């Protein structure tokens, strides 16, 4: 990160190589189209390059920082493109998905982490997992979710809180806690 | 327990998921500042939020994406290098200055910088302020609508970025939109729409050339943006 702060392109390239797959995957999961995911990823990484000095180690890992920027940009993209209704009917095929090659120990560890998180989400009660996904990946407010599910807002907020707490508890002894 | 706490008893999850409606978000952030119990709960749940992105199915970014990004990064890195050893030093975060104050005494330096970078086809200076990286303009913010907010316009090479702190969420159903204003012309819309994050922070890149632009403005507009401003500017940054 020190090199990135000094405007070193090779240092940035290392960060891109380490985190671009996760960033692109998250962007695609949220915006639902290949072009949209590319736009979001490009915007996020250039923002990261230009603002590297604002990274604060105390607030989390570089990966957390990168993915936080991607998430924020992707939700912004959703809101300005108003593609909420289109993204789940994406014309992208599943052939674009791939299982990352196990080239390094880091990649193996990340696949294990991903599996642990998915397992934690799968073990949540369905209604808790649903509201978390609608909010985090869908960009919907709790008021919008309450309307969609015809459920009181207070119940939606409670499900969110309880779901996250259960996830946290399940992951608390794993490597995904950052 | 303070009187307002009960209202926010279940809000931590919604807040962390970005699901608080904009008006509630600002109020909750204000509540957090004075409620240790809620801050503790936010801290407790934060690791789950950080884990969520890793749950998605992995996908390969196209090689062309890297090529596009790295081309821009290398172009900007070359500019930094060409501008000298001091140019790649990031400005201290609190060292702010107003363009209108700094321009006269720095005009000779700016002219030299412009000559230096002319060969690279770049219009905006890199080191006007004694060798620092780019320039920072403190924007005027309507404090009646955004109390405590601070916005700077950072320029580097041909790019310009608005950096906001403590910016409130736009009114419900609206987003912030960036505009450019040239002398004698109406404000022109850009495609940049944004909302600040839960901490009131936001960055927005200003697209296109800044040639002839005298002001960068931000207004709140209906979701999807507008072709002409529907509100008075919340933020105005003088760039000429």
HADDOCK unambig.tbl for C-alpha pairs under 7 A between the chains (distance, minus, plus):
assign (segid A and resid 6 and name CA) (segid B and resid 88 and name CA) 5.40 0.50 0.50
assign (segid A and resid 6 and name CA) (segid B and resid 89 and name CA) 6.14 0.50 0.50
assign (segid A and resid 7 and name CA) (segid B and resid 77 and name CA) 5.76 0.50 0.50
assign (segid A and resid 7 and name CA) (segid B and resid 88 and name CA) 5.97 0.50 0.50
assign (segid A and resid 8 and name CA) (segid B and resid 77 and name CA) 6.60 0.50 0.50
assign (segid A and resid 9 and name CA) (segid B and resid 73 and name CA) 6.22 0.50 0.50
assign (segid A and resid 9 and name CA) (segid B and resid 74 and name CA) 5.84 0.50 0.50
assign (segid A and resid 9 and name CA) (segid B and resid 77 and name CA) 6.23 0.50 0.50
assign (segid A and resid 20 and name CA) (segid B and resid 61 and name CA) 6.90 0.50 0.50
assign (segid A and resid 21 and name CA) (segid B and resid 58 and name CA) 6.81 0.50 0.50
assign (segid A and resid 21 and name CA) (segid B and resid 59 and name CA) 6.22 0.50 0.50
assign (segid A and resid 21 and name CA) (segid B and resid 60 and name CA) 5.65 0.50 0.50
assign (segid A and resid 21 and name CA) (segid B and resid 61 and name CA) 5.92 0.50 0.50
assign (segid A and resid 22 and name CA) (segid B and resid 58 and name CA) 6.66 0.50 0.50
assign (segid A and resid 24 and name CA) (segid B and resid 59 and name CA) 6.83 0.50 0.50
assign (segid A and resid 24 and name CA) (segid B and resid 61 and name CA) 5.79 0.50 0.50
assign (segid A and resid 25 and name CA) (segid B and resid 56 and name CA) 6.59 0.50 0.50
assign (segid A and resid 25 and name CA) (segid B and resid 57 and name CA) 6.64 0.50 0.50
assign (segid A and resid 25 and name CA) (segid B and resid 58 and name CA) 5.44 0.50 0.50
assign (segid A and resid 25 and name CA) (segid B and resid 59 and name CA) 5.05 0.50 0.50
assign (segid A and resid 26 and name CA) (segid B and resid 53 and name CA) 6.04 0.50 0.50
assign (segid A and resid 26 and name CA) (segid B and resid 56 and name CA) 6.37 0.50 0.50
assign (segid A and resid 29 and name CA) (segid B and resid 56 and name CA) 6.77 0.50 0.50
assign (segid A and resid 38 and name CA) (segid B and resid 65 and name CA) 6.69 0.50 0.50
assign (segid A and resid 42 and name CA) (segid B and resid 69 and name CA) 6.26 0.50 0.50
assign (segid A and resid 46 and name CA) (segid B and resid 69 and name CA) 6.88 0.50 0.50
assign (segid A and resid 64 and name CA) (segid B and resid 50 and name CA) 6.26 0.50 0.50
assign (segid A and resid 76 and name CA) (segid B and resid 194 and name CA) 6.00 0.50 0.50
assign (segid A and resid 76 and name CA) (segid B and resid 195 and name CA) 6.90 0.50 0.50
assign (segid A and resid 79 and name CA) (segid B and resid 223 and name CA) 6.98 0.50 0.50
assign (segid A and resid 80 and name CA) (segid B and resid 193 and name CA) 6.42 0.50 0.50
assign (segid A and resid 80 and name CA) (segid B and resid 223 and name CA) 6.33 0.50 0.50
assign (segid A and resid 80 and name CA) (segid B and resid 224 and name CA) 4.81 0.50 0.50
assign (segid A and resid 81 and name CA) (segid B and resid 224 and name CA) 6.70 0.50 0.50
assign (segid A and resid 96 and name CA) (segid B and resid 59 and name CA) 6.59 0.50 0.50
assign (segid A and resid 97 and name CA) (segid B and resid 58 and name CA) 6.40 0.50 0.50
assign (segid A and resid 97 and name CA) (segid B and resid 59 and name CA) 4.76 0.50 0.50
assign (segid A and resid 97 and name CA) (segid B and resid 60 and name CA) 6.99 0.50 0.50
assign (segid A and resid 98 and name CA) (segid B and resid 58 and name CA) 6.21 0.50 0.50
assign (segid A and resid 98 and name CA) (segid B and resid 59 and name CA) 5.55 0.50 0.50
assign (segid A and resid 98 and name CA) (segid B and resid 60 and name CA) 6.82 0.50 0.50
assign (segid A and resid 99 and name CA) (segid B and resid 58 and name CA) 6.33 0.50 0.50
assign (segid A and resid 100 and name CA) (segid B and resid 58 and name CA) 6.73 0.50 0.50
assign (segid A and resid 114 and name CA) (segid B and resid 54 and name CA) 4.98 0.50 0.50
assign (segid A and resid 114 and name CA) (segid B and resid 55 and name CA) 4.99 0.50 0.50
assign (segid A and resid 117 and name CA) (segid B and resid 51 and name CA) 6.59 0.50 0.50
assign (segid A and resid 117 and name CA) (segid B and resid 54 and name CA) 6.94 0.50 0.50
assign (segid A and resid 117 and name CA) (segid B and resid 55 and name CA) 5.55 0.50 0.50
assign (segid A and resid 118 and name CA) (segid B and resid 55 and name CA) 5.23 0.50 0.50
assign (segid A and resid 135 and name CA) (segid B and resid 17 and name CA) 5.94 0.50 0.50
assign (segid A and resid 135 and name CA) (segid B and resid 18 and name CA) 6.85 0.50 0.50
assign (segid A and resid 135 and name CA) (segid B and resid 19 and name CA) 5.61 0.50 0.50
assign (segid A and resid 136 and name CA) (segid B and resid 17 and name CA) 5.26 0.50 0.50
assign (segid A and resid 136 and name CA) (segid B and resid 18 and name CA) 6.83 0.50 0.50
assign (segid A and resid 140 and name CA) (segid B and resid 19 and name CA) 6.07 0.50 0.50
assign (segid A and resid 141 and name CA) (segid B and resid 19 and name CA) 3.91 0.50 0.50
assign (segid A and resid 141 and name CA) (segid B and resid 20 and name CA) 5.57 0.50 0.50
assign (segid A and resid 141 and name CA) (segid B and resid 21 and name CA) 5.70 0.50 0.50
assign (segid A and resid 142 and name CA) (segid B and resid 14 and name CA) 6.75 0.50 0.50
assign (segid A and resid 142 and name CA) (segid B and resid 19 and name CA) 5.25 0.50 0.50
assign (segid A and resid 142 and name CA) (segid B and resid 20 and name CA) 6.18 0.50 0.50
assign (segid A and resid 157 and name CA) (segid B and resid 10 and name CA) 5.74 0.50 0.50
assign (segid A and resid 157 and name CA) (segid B and resid 11 and name CA) 6.22 0.50 0.50
assign (segid A and resid 157 and name CA) (segid B and resid 13 and name CA) 6.81 0.50 0.50
assign (segid A and resid 157 and name CA) (segid B and resid 14 and name CA) 5.93 0.50 0.50
assign (segid A and resid 158 and name CA) (segid B and resid 10 and name CA) 5.61 0.50 0.50
assign (segid A and resid 160 and name CA) (segid B and resid 13 and name CA) 5.21 0.50 0.50
assign (segid A and resid 160 and name CA) (segid B and resid 14 and name CA) 6.20 0.50 0.50
assign (segid A and resid 161 and name CA) (segid B and resid 10 and name CA) 6.43 0.50 0.50
assign (segid A and resid 161 and name CA) (segid B and resid 12 and name CA) 6.54 0.50 0.50
assign (segid A and resid 161 and name CA) (segid B and resid 13 and name CA) 4.23 0.50 0.50
assign (segid A and resid 164 and name CA) (segid B and resid 13 and name CA) 6.70 0.50 0.50
assign (segid A and resid 164 and name CA) (segid B and resid 45 and name CA) 6.15 0.50 0.50
assign (segid A and resid 164 and name CA) (segid B and resid 48 and name CA) 5.84 0.50 0.50
assign (segid A and resid 165 and name CA) (segid B and resid 45 and name CA) 5.96 0.50 0.50
assign (segid A and resid 167 and name CA) (segid B and resid 48 and name CA) 5.92 0.50 0.50
assign (segid A and resid 168 and name CA) (segid B and resid 45 and name CA) 6.41 0.50 0.50
assign (segid A and resid 168 and name CA) (segid B and resid 47 and name CA) 6.42 0.50 0.50
assign (segid A and resid 168 and name CA) (segid B and resid 48 and name CA) 4.95 0.50 0.50
assign (segid A and resid 176 and name CA) (segid B and resid 51 and name CA) 6.08 0.50 0.50
assign (segid A and resid 177 and name CA) (segid B and resid 47 and name CA) 5.50 0.50 0.50
assign (segid A and resid 177 and name CA) (segid B and resid 51 and name CA) 6.77 0.50 0.50
assign (segid A and resid 178 and name CA) (segid B and resid 47 and name CA) 5.98 0.50 0.50
assign (segid A and resid 178 and name CA) (segid B and resid 50 and name CA) 6.79 0.50 0.50
